[in-house]
Amino acid sequence: GAPAPPAPKQSGPASLAELFRPAPWAPPARSSGSGAGGSSESGARESLFAGASPELAAPEAPVAGSRKQRALAGEAASARSGMQESVEALQQRGAKLNSLGERVERLNAESEDFFNAARKLREANERKAGGLFGFF
């Protein structure tokens, strides 16, 4: 038969456990002198991201107006829009939960009133029955 097609590449972790797995940490190597700013910064970046997956490494700086920069800006706008929708949905859910809580409190009070009225009615009927049949 034909070979199986390759599995699609996953863009994120396979599970939450993988997502929240602590990354190995090592203190950065100390340099003896400050030297030129670029070399110490790249060395610090390398020590910071050593052993990390390539997705976590610092991305290349996009060239102004490049396709990559526009794509990143589009992704950021999409993420921002998604976050705003999530916040609005959470606010609506909170309002619905508050409304539901108020209705539950009102129903609880009404059920207590009903119970008290039913108890008084039963007691009144028992007194009435006791008056008619005083010998029981």
N, C-alpha and C positions, 0 to 999 in steps of 0.2 A: 504494500500500500504506500500511499504518499505520506511523507513525514507530517507530523502534527504541526499546525501553525504555531509560531512562538507566542507565548503568553503575553498579554498586553502589559506594558511597563506600568507599575503602580507609581502614582505621583506622591503618595504619602505613606505613612507607616501602616503596616498590616493590622495592627491592633492598638488599643489604648495602652496596653502594657508596654508596647514598643515605643509609643509616643512619649510616655512618662518615665521611661527607663533612664536612670541617672547616667550621665556621660562621664567617662573617665576624666579626671582632672589632675593636672600637674601644675605646680607653680611655674610662672614664666622664668626663663633663664635670665640672670642678671647680667647686664653688660657693664664693662668697665668704664666706658666713656659714652658721652651723648652722641658723638659723631654727626653725620648728616641725617637730617630728619627722615628722609625716605627709607633708608636701610633699617633703622631701628623700628620704624612703624611697620614695615613689612615683616620684620622678624617677630615683632609682638603679635601681629595678625596670624602668622604661621604657628606660633606657640599656642595662641588662643584656640585656633581651629584644628590643631593637630589631633588626628584620630577621629575627627568628626566626618560625617557623611558629606559628600560633595554638595548636596543641596543646602547645607548649612554654612558653607564657606562664603566669604564675602563675595558678592557678585562683582563682575567687572563694572567699572564706572561707565555709564552710557554716554555716548557722544551726543552733544546738544542737538536735538532735532532728529536723532536717529530713529530708525524703525523700532529698535529695542526700547528706546526711551518712550516712544509713543505707546508701545504695547504695555510697558510697565505702568504708564499713566492710565491707560484704559483699565488694566487690572485693578489698580488702586481705586479708580472711580467705581468700578463694579463692586469691589469689596465694601467701599463706603456706602453705596446704595443698599447693599445687602444688610449691612449693620443697621442702617436707619430703618429698614423694613422690620428687622428683628426687634429693635427697640420699640417701634410702634406696636408690633404684635404683643410684646410683653406688657406694654401699658394697657392695651385693650384687655388682655387676659387678667391683669390686676383689677381693672374696673369691673369685669364680670365676676371675679372672685369676691370683691367687696359687695357687689349687689347680691350675690348668692348668700353671703354671710348675713346680710341684713334680712333677707327673706327667711333664712333658717331661724334667726333670733325671733322674728315675728311669728313664725309657725310654732316655735317652742312656747312662746307666751300664750298664743291662742289655744294650744293643746292643754296647757296648764289651766287656763280659764274654763275650758270645756270639762276637764276632769273635776274641778271644784264644783261647777254647776251640776254635773251628773251626780256627784256625791251628795250635794244638798237635796237634790230631787229624790234620791234613794232614801235618805234619812227622813224626809218629809213623808214619803209613802209608807215607810216603816212605822212612823208615829201614828199616821192615819189608820193603818191596819191594826196597830196595837190598841187604839181607842175603840174600835169596833169589836174586837175580840179580846177584851180585857182579861178573860180567864185563861188565855194561852200564855 
